[in-house]
Amino acid sequence: GMAAVDEVWTASLYNWRTFSKEHPRVYWIPHITGDTVRATADDIAAMAQRLGLGSEHFCVLNIGHHVARRKNVPALERAFAYLHGRHPEARLILKTTGFDSAVKVVHRGPVTWIYGALTDAQVAALYGLAQLYASPHCSEGWGLTLTDAMQHGVLTLATGYSGNMEFMTAANSLLLRQTPSAIRSPDLYRPFTPEMRWAYPHLEHLEAQLLQAYDRVRAGTHLTAIAQAKRDLRRFDARHIAVLVRARLHDIAHRTRA
């Protein structure tokens, strides 16, 4: 258990509040952003051909382990149906894991599922095809795919709760209204218990935000948020995080010599 470690480093204040209940020495050391693989034009064209996407499509992307209920992918599928009903050129791309590493693409109407292991360049190509990255999660320790999307210049939409609030604001993203509550019984799986809390995003607001994202991208007004996101992520670059790490190592060295 946690008693076996001298101290805990965690990426978000959301995690810090949780771990601090169980350990006396918990420190905030965010993830480093800025070192991202970029897709070439050929990478993006190859992925578009594989997925059957054209320049006319509006692509919403989500990447993650979709069996995990906290990712809340069924809510995204329901809300996307609302968007697609109004804008038939919309497409939802869901990249998930599979039982093996072989890549498999499954089309279910306007929703495309991608299973298996992609290369870094292929994942970057997915970001290159996306106009919106959407994450209606119930809880995130950080939200690595959200910072990845921001670095790739993709508009982001996510639940306004948990670790992603370390870097997401109303100025750089679209945030979903939510209601914190005990984890609902159907959503419980190891290691979650009924005493723990998540936040459930409002489906109607998710539908509205998807429509707003579509309108902003088509009008080009999303570029302000994308530029703000890139500025905001600079405080998590290697130079800034190195200051925190050096401070911790200095303190550890001083403590062990005492």
N, C-alpha and C positions, 0 to 999 in steps of 0.2 A: 504494500500500500504506500501511500504518500509519506508515511512515517519513515520510510527507508531512504528518502532523499533529503539532502541538506537544505535545498531551496528549490522553488518552482519558478520558471520563467514562462510567461504566457503572453499571447499576442494582443489581447484586448482587455479593456477594463471590465467588460461583461464577464469574461473568464476570471479575471482577477477577483471580482466580488465573490464568485463561486468558490474558487480554490482557497481564498483567505479564510473561509469557514472551517477548513480542514487542515491548514498548515500555517505556521507562524511567519514564514518567510516566503512571500509570493511577490514577484516583481514583473512589471510591465515591460516587455521587450517585443515590440511589434514585428510583424513580418517585413522583410525587405522587398520593396518594389523597384522596378526600373530595368531589370535584366530579363527581357522578354524576347522569345523567338519570333521573328517576323516571317510571314508567308510571302513568297514571291507571287508575281502575277500569274505565273504558270501553276503554282500550287492552288491558288484560288480558282482559276479556270478549271482545273482538273476536278476539284471538289464540287464545283457547281455542276459540272457535267455528270458526275457520279450521283448527285442528289436530284438531278433534273430541275435545277433552278436557273431562272433567267433574270435579266436586269429588271424585268417588270415586277418581280416578286418583292414583297416586304417580309423579311425573315426575322422571326423571333427565335432566339437561341436559349437553351438551358443545358448545362453540363453537370452531371452528378450521378450519384448512386440512387436511382429513382425508386428502389425498393424501400429506402429509408423514409419513413412517414414524415419526418421533420422537414424533408425537402418539399413536401406539399405539391408534388407534380400534378396530381389529379385536379387540384384547384386551378392550376395554370391551363390544363387542357380544357376545362369547362369555360374559363374566361376567354380563352383563345377562340372557342366556337362562337362566342359573341362578336369578337373582332372579325372573324372570317365571314360571318353572316352579313356584315356591312361592307367588308372589303375582301372579295373573293380571291384577290391576288396574294393575300397574307399566307405565310407558311410558318409552321412551328417545327423547329429542329430540336430533337431531344437526343443528346449524346449520353449514353449510359454504359454500364458495364455488361459483360456477357459471361456465359459459362466458360468460354475459352477466349483466346486472344484474336481469333479470326474475326475480321471485320465483316459485319452483316448490316445491310441497309434494308429497312422495312418501311414501306409507304402505307399509311392508313389514311386515305383521303388527303387532306392538306397537312397532316402530321407525319413527319418522317422520324423514325427511330434509328439511331446508329448504335450498334453493339460492337464490342471488341476493343482492341488496342489500336489507337491512332498514333502516328509519329507526332513529335512536337510541331513540325511544319504543317501537318494536316489539321491539328487542333487550331493552330494559328489561322489556317484557311477558313475554318468555321467562323472565327471572329471576323475575318475579312469579309465574309458573306452576310453577316448579321447586321441589321439596322437597330436591333434592340436586344439586350440581354435581360431576361426576366427571371427573378428568383422570389417567389411568394413563400419563402421558407417560414417555418415556425421558430427556428433557432439556428444560429450560426456562431461558431467560435470566432471566426474572422470573415470568411467568405472569399477564398482565394480566386474563384472564378470571376467574382465581381471586380476585384482589383485588376485581374487579367483583362477583362472586357474594357475597363476604363483606360488601361494602358494602350489597348488596341484602337481606341477612339470610338468605342461603341456606347451609345446611350444606355444607361442602366436603370432598371426598375426593380425595387426590392422592398421587402417588409421593413418598416421603420423600427426595427427591434434587433437587439443582440449585437454580436461582435462587428457586424458591418457598419454600425453607427460610429465606429472609430474613424471611418473615412468617408461615409456617405452623408450628404446634406441635401436640403431642398434646392440648393443652388447648383449642385453637380449631378443630381439624379432625380428620379421620380420615386417617391416614398409612399408605401402603402399604409393606410390606417390599419390598426390592429387592436385586438383585445387580449391582454395577458390573462391567462387562466391556468388552472391545473391541467396537466396533460390528460386529454380525453382517453377513456378506456380503450377504444379501438386503436389508438396510436401508441400504446405502451409496448415496448419491446426492450430487450436487454440493451443498455443498462438503466433504462428509465423506469421510474416508479411514480405512483399517483401523487406523491408529495412534491414532485418537481413541477416546474412551470414553464410553459411555452407562451408564445403569442400567436393567435390565429388571425391572419389578415382577412379583411372584409372582402368577400367575393365581388360585391357590387363596385367597390372602389377599384379592385383589380381590373374589372372590365372597363371602367371609366379611364383608368390610367393607360391601359393598352390603346384605347382609342386616342387619348391625348398624345401618346408617344407616336402613333401613326401620323397624326396631324402635324406634329412638330417636325418629324423627319421629312415628311413630304414638303413642308414649307421651308425647311432649312433652319428653323429657329432652335433646333437641338444643339447646334454647334457651340453656342455659348456655354451650355452645361458641360459639353465634352472638354472644352478648353479649361473650364474651371476645375474639372476632375483631374486633369493632368497637372495643373498647378497644385492642387491639394495633395496629390500623392507624393510630391517632392519631399515632404517632411518624413516620408518613410523610405527614402533612398539609403544606400549603404553608408554614406557619410554620416547621416543623422543617427542611424541605428548603431553605428560603431561607437558613438559617444556613450550611449547607454550600456553597451556591452563592456566597454573599457571600464566604466564606473563600477559595474558589478564585479568584474575580475579584480579590480583594485581593492574593493571592499573585502572580497573573499580572501585575497592574499594577506591583507592586514589582519583579518579575523583569525586565519589559521596560524599566523606568526605569534599572535598574542598568547 
